[in-house]
Amino acid sequence: MGFISELFGYVLNALYNLFTNYGIAIIIFSILLRIILIPITIKQQKTMKKSNKMQEEMKQIQFKYKNNPEKLNQETMDLYKREKFNPFSGCLTAILQLIIILAVFWLVSQPLTYMKKVQNSEIYNEYKTKIEESSNTKSSYKEIAIINAVESDYKQIEGQLKDENIENREELENRKAQLEELRINMEFLSIDLSKVPTQSLNDWKVYIIPILYVITSFISIRMTTKIQTTKKKEGEEQSEELQSMEQMNKSMSYMMPIMSISIAVIAPLGLALYWFVSNVLMIIERLIINKIMGSKEE
């Protein structure tokens, strides 16, 4: 998992160096990752639609061999092979999503390690020791606390350098240059992306991105379950195989966003921003893919 976070870190750092803003870098990173995952999204949509189309044939097989379980299983497997259908592809997609969730979580919670790659530098170790010895640090994320401490000291030095008569100007300039190594501009649209919602309850701005993320999550869930639901005539029943598969996919569809929401409120806001942007892009993708697939069917 750390290896994937390392790879993501190189990309995010390159984007940050280009735009000098953490929020913009996360948005562009989210777009690039969604583009890479488009083939998986298309395959997922095709699998959902294929399972719906197979329902009628599955029903006929189940009726024909209802008294012969062994033959029923054989015919079902033959149908899956003929249609190149994997009933567990939804689980594989969920596992991939889980891997990405954890990798991005580690990335945004330890940006100095995975993004800046400065965890072994002298200035990093200095601030790490200072944070560990401090009893006033509220954040449970040490690297986020380091970034905030560095930013505070950096601004203090900037204020001191405005004094034209200051004596230790060269020393302060050198210290300022050292701090640049650990600085990350976390301000995005007046929101501090280093903040954790559960640790900043008095700041109403920390709720904006998580709320938007929750809204888009339920829109995404609604779209997914709508695609997964098989259109059937009144009185018809689904086969046991597809019914259990559909139920499993629905459970996965709800489980992933609920788990993500639980993590988002205890993680730095950069994670919620990534998930929110990913949700918006995913909704757009599904609308476009459904439109294209619908046109091909017609």
C-alpha positions as a Markdown table, in Angstrom:
| # | Residue | x | y | z |
|---|---|---|---|---|
| 1 | Met | 0.0 | 0.0 | 0.0 |
| 2 | Gly | 2.8 | 2.4 | 0.8 |
| 3 | Phe | 4.3 | 1.7 | -2.6 |
| 4 | Ile | 1.1 | 3.0 | -4.3 |
| 5 | Ser | 1.1 | 6.0 | -2.0 |
| 6 | Glu | 4.7 | 6.7 | -3.1 |
| 7 | Leu | 3.7 | 6.6 | -6.7 |
| 8 | Phe | 0.7 | 8.9 | -6.1 |
| 9 | Gly | 3.0 | 11.2 | -4.1 |
| 10 | Tyr | 5.3 | 11.8 | -7.1 |
| 11 | Val | 2.3 | 12.8 | -9.3 |
| 12 | Leu | 0.8 | 15.0 | -6.6 |
| 13 | Asn | 4.1 | 16.7 | -5.9 |
| 14 | Ala | 4.7 | 17.4 | -9.6 |
| 15 | Leu | 1.2 | 19.0 | -9.8 |
| 16 | Tyr | 1.8 | 21.0 | -6.6 |
| 17 | Asn | 5.1 | 22.3 | -8.0 |
| 18 | Leu | 3.2 | 23.3 | -11.2 |
| 19 | Phe | 0.2 | 25.0 | -9.5 |
| 20 | Thr | 1.7 | 25.9 | -6.1 |
| 21 | Asn | -1.7 | 25.1 | -4.5 |
| 22 | Tyr | -2.5 | 21.8 | -2.7 |
| 23 | Gly | -6.2 | 22.0 | -3.5 |
| 24 | Ile | -5.7 | 22.5 | -7.2 |
| 25 | Ala | -3.1 | 19.7 | -7.2 |
| 26 | Ile | -5.6 | 17.3 | -5.6 |
| 27 | Ile | -8.3 | 18.2 | -8.1 |
| 28 | Ile | -6.0 | 17.7 | -11.1 |
| 29 | Phe | -4.7 | 14.5 | -9.5 |
| 30 | Ser | -8.3 | 13.2 | -9.1 |
| 31 | Ile | -9.1 | 13.9 | -12.7 |
| 32 | Leu | -6.0 | 12.1 | -13.9 |
| 33 | Leu | -6.8 | 9.1 | -11.7 |
| 34 | Arg | -10.4 | 8.9 | -13.0 |
| 35 | Ile | -9.1 | 9.0 | -16.6 |
| 36 | Ile | -6.9 | 6.0 | -15.8 |
| 37 | Leu | -9.8 | 4.2 | -14.2 |
| 38 | Ile | -12.2 | 4.8 | -17.1 |
| 39 | Pro | -11.7 | 1.3 | -18.6 |
| 40 | Ile | -12.6 | -0.3 | -15.3 |
| 41 | Thr | -15.7 | 2.0 | -15.0 |
| 42 | Ile | -16.8 | 1.0 | -18.5 |
| 43 | Lys | -16.3 | -2.7 | -17.7 |
| 44 | Gln | -18.3 | -2.3 | -14.5 |
| 45 | Gln | -21.2 | -0.7 | -16.4 |
| 46 | Lys | -21.2 | -3.4 | -19.0 |
| 47 | Thr | -21.2 | -6.1 | -16.3 |
| 48 | Met | -24.3 | -4.5 | -14.7 |
| 49 | Lys | -26.2 | -4.3 | -17.9 |
| 50 | Lys | -25.2 | -7.8 | -19.0 |
| 51 | Ser | -26.5 | -9.2 | -15.7 |
| 52 | Asn | -29.8 | -7.6 | -16.4 |
| 53 | Lys | -30.0 | -8.9 | -20.0 |
| 54 | Met | -29.1 | -12.4 | -18.8 |
| 55 | Gln | -32.0 | -12.5 | -16.3 |
| 56 | Glu | -34.5 | -13.9 | -18.7 |
| 57 | Glu | -32.3 | -16.7 | -19.9 |
| 58 | Met | -31.3 | -17.5 | -16.3 |
| 59 | Lys | -35.0 | -17.7 | -15.4 |
| 60 | Gln | -35.6 | -20.2 | -18.3 |
| 61 | Ile | -32.7 | -22.4 | -17.2 |
| 62 | Gln | -33.8 | -22.3 | -13.6 |
| 63 | Phe | -37.4 | -23.4 | -14.6 |
| 64 | Lys | -36.2 | -26.1 | -17.0 |
| 65 | Tyr | -33.8 | -27.7 | -14.5 |
| 66 | Lys | -35.5 | -26.9 | -11.3 |
| 67 | Asn | -35.5 | -30.6 | -10.3 |
| 68 | Asn | -31.9 | -31.2 | -11.4 |
| 69 | Pro | -29.6 | -29.0 | -9.3 |
| 70 | Glu | -26.4 | -30.5 | -10.9 |
| 71 | Lys | -27.6 | -29.8 | -14.4 |
| 72 | Leu | -28.8 | -26.3 | -13.3 |
| 73 | Asn | -25.4 | -25.4 | -12.0 |
| 74 | Gln | -23.7 | -26.7 | -15.2 |
| 75 | Glu | -26.0 | -24.8 | -17.5 |
| 76 | Thr | -25.5 | -21.7 | -15.4 |
| 77 | Met | -21.7 | -22.0 | -15.7 |
| 78 | Asp | -22.0 | -22.5 | -19.4 |
| 79 | Leu | -24.1 | -19.4 | -19.7 |
| 80 | Tyr | -21.5 | -17.4 | -17.8 |
| 81 | Lys | -18.7 | -18.7 | -20.0 |
| 82 | Arg | -20.7 | -18.1 | -23.2 |
| 83 | Glu | -21.4 | -14.5 | -22.2 |
| 84 | Lys | -17.9 | -14.0 | -20.7 |
| 85 | Phe | -19.6 | -12.9 | -17.5 |
| 86 | Asn | -17.9 | -12.9 | -14.1 |
| 87 | Pro | -20.4 | -12.7 | -11.2 |
| 88 | Phe | -17.7 | -11.6 | -8.8 |
| 89 | Ser | -16.3 | -8.7 | -10.8 |
| 90 | Gly | -18.1 | -6.3 | -8.5 |
| 91 | Cys | -16.0 | -7.6 | -5.6 |
| 92 | Leu | -12.8 | -7.1 | -7.6 |
| 93 | Thr | -13.8 | -3.5 | -8.3 |
| 94 | Ala | -14.6 | -2.9 | -4.7 |
| 95 | Ile | -11.2 | -4.3 | -3.6 |
| 96 | Leu | -9.5 | -1.9 | -6.1 |
| 97 | Gln | -11.5 | 1.0 | -4.7 |
| 98 | Leu | -10.5 | 0.1 | -1.2 |
| 99 | Ile | -6.8 | -0.1 | -2.2 |
| 100 | Ile | -7.0 | 3.4 | -3.7 |
| 101 | Ile | -8.9 | 4.8 | -0.7 |
| 102 | Leu | -6.2 | 3.6 | 1.7 |
| 103 | Ala | -3.4 | 4.8 | -0.6 |
| 104 | Val | -4.8 | 8.3 | -0.9 |
| 105 | Phe | -5.6 | 8.4 | 2.8 |
| 106 | Trp | -1.9 | 7.7 | 3.7 |
| 107 | Leu | -0.9 | 10.2 | 1.0 |
| 108 | Val | -2.9 | 13.1 | 2.4 |
| 109 | Ser | -2.2 | 12.2 | 6.1 |
| 110 | Gln | 1.5 | 12.0 | 5.5 |
| 111 | Pro | 2.3 | 14.5 | 2.7 |
| 112 | Leu | 5.8 | 15.2 | 3.8 |
| 113 | Thr | 6.6 | 11.5 | 3.6 |
| 114 | Tyr | 4.8 | 10.5 | 0.4 |
| 115 | Met | 4.6 | 13.9 | -1.5 |
| 116 | Lys | 7.5 | 16.0 | -0.4 |
| 117 | Lys | 9.8 | 13.0 | 0.3 |
| 118 | Val | 11.6 | 14.9 | 3.1 |
| 119 | Gln | 11.1 | 12.5 | 6.1 |
| 120 | Asn | 14.8 | 12.0 | 6.6 |
| 121 | Ser | 15.9 | 15.7 | 6.3 |
| 122 | Glu | 17.4 | 17.6 | 9.3 |
| 123 | Ile | 14.7 | 20.2 | 9.4 |
| 124 | Tyr | 12.0 | 17.5 | 9.3 |
| 125 | Asn | 13.5 | 15.7 | 12.2 |
| 126 | Glu | 13.8 | 18.9 | 14.1 |
| 127 | Tyr | 10.1 | 19.7 | 13.8 |
| 128 | Lys | 9.1 | 16.1 | 14.3 |
| 129 | Thr | 10.9 | 16.1 | 17.7 |
| 130 | Lys | 9.4 | 19.4 | 18.6 |
| 131 | Ile | 5.8 | 18.2 | 17.8 |
| 132 | Glu | 6.3 | 14.9 | 19.7 |
| 133 | Glu | 7.5 | 16.8 | 22.8 |
| 134 | Ser | 4.8 | 19.4 | 22.6 |
| 135 | Ser | 1.7 | 18.9 | 24.8 |
| 136 | Asn | -0.3 | 21.5 | 23.0 |
| 137 | Thr | -0.6 | 19.7 | 19.6 |
| 138 | Lys | -4.2 | 18.7 | 19.0 |
| 139 | Ser | -3.8 | 17.1 | 15.6 |
| 140 | Ser | -3.4 | 13.3 | 15.5 |
| 141 | Tyr | -1.5 | 13.6 | 12.2 |
| 142 | Lys | 2.1 | 14.5 | 13.0 |
| 143 | Glu | 3.0 | 15.7 | 9.6 |
| 144 | Ile | 0.0 | 17.9 | 9.3 |
| 145 | Ala | 1.0 | 19.4 | 12.7 |
| 146 | Ile | 4.6 | 19.9 | 11.4 |
| 147 | Ile | 3.3 | 21.7 | 8.3 |
| 148 | Asn | 1.1 | 24.0 | 10.4 |
| 149 | Ala | 4.1 | 24.7 | 12.8 |
| 150 | Val | 6.4 | 25.5 | 9.9 |
| 151 | Glu | 3.8 | 27.8 | 8.3 |
| 152 | Ser | 3.5 | 29.7 | 11.6 |
| 153 | Asp | 7.3 | 30.1 | 12.0 |
| 154 | Tyr | 7.6 | 31.0 | 8.3 |
| 155 | Lys | 5.1 | 33.9 | 8.6 |
| 156 | Gln | 6.8 | 35.1 | 11.8 |
| 157 | Ile | 10.2 | 35.2 | 10.0 |
| 158 | Glu | 8.6 | 37.1 | 7.1 |
| 159 | Gly | 7.2 | 39.7 | 9.5 |
| 160 | Gln | 10.6 | 40.1 | 11.1 |
| 161 | Leu | 12.3 | 40.6 | 7.7 |
| 162 | Lys | 10.1 | 43.5 | 7.0 |
| 163 | Asp | 12.1 | 45.4 | 9.5 |
| 164 | Glu | 14.9 | 47.1 | 7.5 |
| 165 | Asn | 17.1 | 47.5 | 10.6 |
| 166 | Ile | 17.0 | 43.9 | 11.7 |
| 167 | Glu | 20.5 | 42.7 | 12.6 |
| 168 | Asn | 20.3 | 38.9 | 12.0 |
| 169 | Arg | 18.8 | 39.2 | 8.5 |
| 170 | Glu | 21.1 | 36.7 | 6.9 |
| 171 | Glu | 20.4 | 34.1 | 9.6 |
| 172 | Leu | 16.6 | 34.6 | 9.1 |
| 173 | Glu | 16.9 | 34.4 | 5.4 |
| 174 | Asn | 18.7 | 31.0 | 5.7 |
| 175 | Arg | 16.1 | 29.8 | 8.1 |
| 176 | Lys | 13.3 | 30.9 | 5.8 |
| 177 | Ala | 15.0 | 28.9 | 2.9 |
| 178 | Gln | 15.1 | 25.8 | 5.2 |
| 179 | Leu | 11.4 | 26.1 | 6.0 |
| 180 | Glu | 10.5 | 26.2 | 2.3 |
| 181 | Glu | 11.4 | 22.6 | 2.1 |
| 182 | Leu | 8.5 | 21.7 | 4.4 |
| 183 | Arg | 6.0 | 24.2 | 3.3 |
| 184 | Ile | 2.7 | 23.2 | 1.5 |
| 185 | Asn | 0.1 | 25.8 | 0.6 |
| 186 | Met | -3.0 | 24.2 | 2.1 |
| 187 | Glu | -5.3 | 27.1 | 1.6 |
| 188 | Phe | -8.0 | 26.4 | -1.0 |
| 189 | Leu | -10.9 | 28.8 | -1.5 |
| 190 | Ser | -10.4 | 30.1 | 2.0 |
| 191 | Ile | -10.6 | 26.5 | 3.4 |
| 192 | Asp | -7.6 | 25.0 | 5.2 |
| 193 | Leu | -7.2 | 21.5 | 3.8 |
| 194 | Ser | -5.0 | 20.5 | 6.6 |
| 195 | Lys | -7.9 | 20.7 | 9.1 |
| 196 | Val | -9.7 | 17.6 | 10.4 |
| 197 | Pro | -13.5 | 18.0 | 10.8 |
| 198 | Thr | -13.7 | 16.2 | 14.1 |
| 199 | Gln | -10.9 | 18.3 | 15.5 |
| 200 | Ser | -12.1 | 21.7 | 14.2 |
| 201 | Leu | -15.8 | 21.6 | 15.3 |
| 202 | Asn | -16.0 | 25.4 | 15.8 |
| 203 | Asp | -15.0 | 26.1 | 12.2 |
| 204 | Trp | -18.0 | 25.8 | 10.0 |
| 205 | Lys | -15.9 | 25.8 | 6.8 |
| 206 | Val | -14.6 | 22.3 | 7.6 |
| 207 | Tyr | -18.1 | 20.9 | 6.9 |
| 208 | Ile | -18.5 | 22.3 | 3.4 |
| 209 | Ile | -16.4 | 19.7 | 1.5 |
| 210 | Pro | -17.6 | 16.6 | 3.6 |
| 211 | Ile | -21.3 | 17.6 | 3.1 |
| 212 | Leu | -20.7 | 18.0 | -0.7 |
| 213 | Tyr | -19.0 | 14.6 | -0.6 |
| 214 | Val | -21.9 | 13.0 | 1.2 |
| 215 | Ile | -24.4 | 14.4 | -1.3 |
| 216 | Thr | -22.5 | 13.2 | -4.3 |
| 217 | Ser | -22.0 | 9.8 | -2.7 |
| 218 | Phe | -25.7 | 9.2 | -2.4 |
| 219 | Ile | -26.3 | 10.4 | -5.9 |
| 220 | Ser | -23.6 | 7.9 | -7.1 |
| 221 | Ile | -25.2 | 5.1 | -5.0 |
| 222 | Arg | -28.6 | 5.9 | -6.5 |
| 223 | Met | -27.3 | 5.7 | -10.0 |
| 224 | Thr | -25.5 | 2.5 | -9.3 |
| 225 | Thr | -28.5 | 0.7 | -7.8 |
| 226 | Lys | -30.7 | 1.9 | -10.6 |
| 227 | Ile | -28.3 | 0.3 | -13.2 |
| 228 | Gln | -28.1 | -2.9 | -11.1 |
| 229 | Thr | -31.9 | -3.3 | -10.7 |
| 230 | Thr | -33.3 | -5.7 | -13.2 |
| 231 | Lys | -36.3 | -4.6 | -15.1 |
| 232 | Lys | -38.8 | -7.4 | -14.8 |
| 233 | Lys | -42.5 | -7.9 | -15.3 |
| 234 | Glu | -44.9 | -8.1 | -12.5 |
| 235 | Gly | -44.8 | -11.6 | -10.9 |
| 236 | Glu | -41.4 | -12.5 | -12.3 |
| 237 | Glu | -38.7 | -13.5 | -9.9 |
| 238 | Gln | -34.9 | -13.3 | -10.3 |
| 239 | Ser | -32.8 | -16.4 | -10.3 |
| 240 | Glu | -31.1 | -17.2 | -7.1 |
| 241 | Glu | -27.6 | -16.7 | -8.6 |
| 242 | Leu | -28.3 | -13.2 | -10.0 |
| 243 | Gln | -30.3 | -12.3 | -7.0 |
| 244 | Ser | -27.5 | -13.0 | -4.6 |
| 245 | Met | -25.0 | -11.3 | -7.0 |
| 246 | Glu | -27.2 | -8.2 | -7.2 |
| 247 | Gln | -27.6 | -8.1 | -3.4 |
| 248 | Met | -23.8 | -8.4 | -3.0 |
| 249 | Asn | -23.1 | -5.6 | -5.5 |
| 250 | Lys | -25.7 | -3.4 | -3.7 |
| 251 | Ser | -24.1 | -4.1 | -0.4 |
| 252 | Met | -20.7 | -3.1 | -1.8 |
| 253 | Ser | -22.2 | 0.0 | -3.4 |
| 254 | Tyr | -23.4 | 1.2 | 0.0 |
| 255 | Met | -20.5 | -0.1 | 2.1 |
| 256 | Met | -17.7 | 1.8 | 0.2 |
| 257 | Pro | -19.3 | 5.3 | 0.5 |
| 258 | Ile | -20.3 | 4.8 | 4.1 |
| 259 | Met | -16.8 | 3.7 | 5.0 |
| 260 | Ser | -15.4 | 6.6 | 3.1 |
| 261 | Ile | -17.6 | 9.1 | 4.9 |
| 262 | Ser | -16.5 | 7.6 | 8.2 |
| 263 | Ile | -12.9 | 8.1 | 7.2 |
| 264 | Ala | -13.4 | 11.6 | 5.7 |
| 265 | Val | -14.6 | 13.2 | 9.0 |
| 266 | Ile | -11.5 | 12.0 | 10.9 |
| 267 | Ala | -9.0 | 12.7 | 8.1 |
| 268 | Pro | -7.5 | 16.0 | 6.8 |
| 269 | Leu | -9.9 | 17.8 | 4.4 |
| 270 | Gly | -7.6 | 17.1 | 1.4 |
| 271 | Leu | -9.0 | 13.5 | 1.4 |
| 272 | Ala | -12.6 | 14.7 | 1.4 |
| 273 | Leu | -11.8 | 17.0 | -1.5 |
| 274 | Tyr | -10.3 | 14.2 | -3.5 |
| 275 | Trp | -13.3 | 12.0 | -2.9 |
| 276 | Phe | -15.8 | 14.8 | -3.7 |
| 277 | Val | -14.0 | 15.5 | -7.0 |
| 278 | Ser | -13.8 | 11.8 | -7.8 |
| 279 | Asn | -17.6 | 11.4 | -7.1 |
| 280 | Val | -18.5 | 14.3 | -9.4 |
| 281 | Leu | -16.3 | 12.8 | -12.2 |
| 282 | Met | -17.7 | 9.3 | -11.6 |
| 283 | Ile | -21.3 | 10.7 | -11.9 |
| 284 | Ile | -20.4 | 12.4 | -15.2 |
| 285 | Glu | -18.7 | 9.3 | -16.5 |
| 286 | Arg | -21.7 | 7.1 | -15.8 |
| 287 | Leu | -24.1 | 9.5 | -17.4 |
| 288 | Ile | -21.9 | 9.6 | -20.6 |
| 289 | Ile | -21.3 | 5.8 | -20.6 |
| 290 | Asn | -25.0 | 5.0 | -20.1 |
| 291 | Lys | -25.9 | 7.4 | -22.9 |
| 292 | Ile | -23.4 | 5.8 | -25.3 |
| 293 | Met | -24.3 | 2.3 | -24.4 |
| 294 | Gly | -28.0 | 3.1 | -24.7 |
| 295 | Ser | -27.4 | 4.5 | -28.2 |
| 296 | Lys | -25.5 | 1.4 | -29.2 |
| 297 | Glu | -28.4 | -0.8 | -28.0 |
| 298 | Glu | -30.9 | 1.2 | -29.9 |
